[in-house]
């Protein structure tokens, strides 16, 4: 649902919020957050233009948050690099939908609005606090967009016709 750019931006901002005592270089953030440094540099520039991070040049330079983490929402970070867009007109241009969204796009827009509200109400400071007290939970394995079962949970395949099962 969210782009890699948004994911990298969020990881970088969470890292900076977790390390407020000194500026962090792009390389430090990239290594700690498992993000490609070259691409992260562009992401950090976008965050700086949006007023979320500040860049300091020089041997002791790096990036810091431009404001306290409790004043930066998850939505602020995402919108700085890859804005979430609402559906304002029916993309299939049906004449009967002239001024209104069709039921499908109206429902999708409602979902987008709910996501924006939830992300706008979640601050980076909250993410840091939750991370500190976090207990790990398994992530559902996926291929593409569908959850998959671990190999050990899959039923054994039946032997193909005409072949003897392996021993």
Secondary structure as UniProt FT lines:
FT   HELIX           4..18
FT   TURN            20..21
FT   HELIX           26..33
FT   HELIX           37..49
FT   TURN            50..51
FT   STRAND          53..56
FT   TURN            59..60
FT   STRAND          62..65
FT   HELIX           69..71
FT   HELIX           74..82
FT   TURN            91..92
FT   HELIX           95..97
FT   TURN            98..99
FT   HELIX           103..120
FT   HELIX           124..132
FT   STRAND          142..143
FT   TURN            144..145
FT   STRAND          146..147
FT   HELIX           151..153
FT   TURN            161..162
//
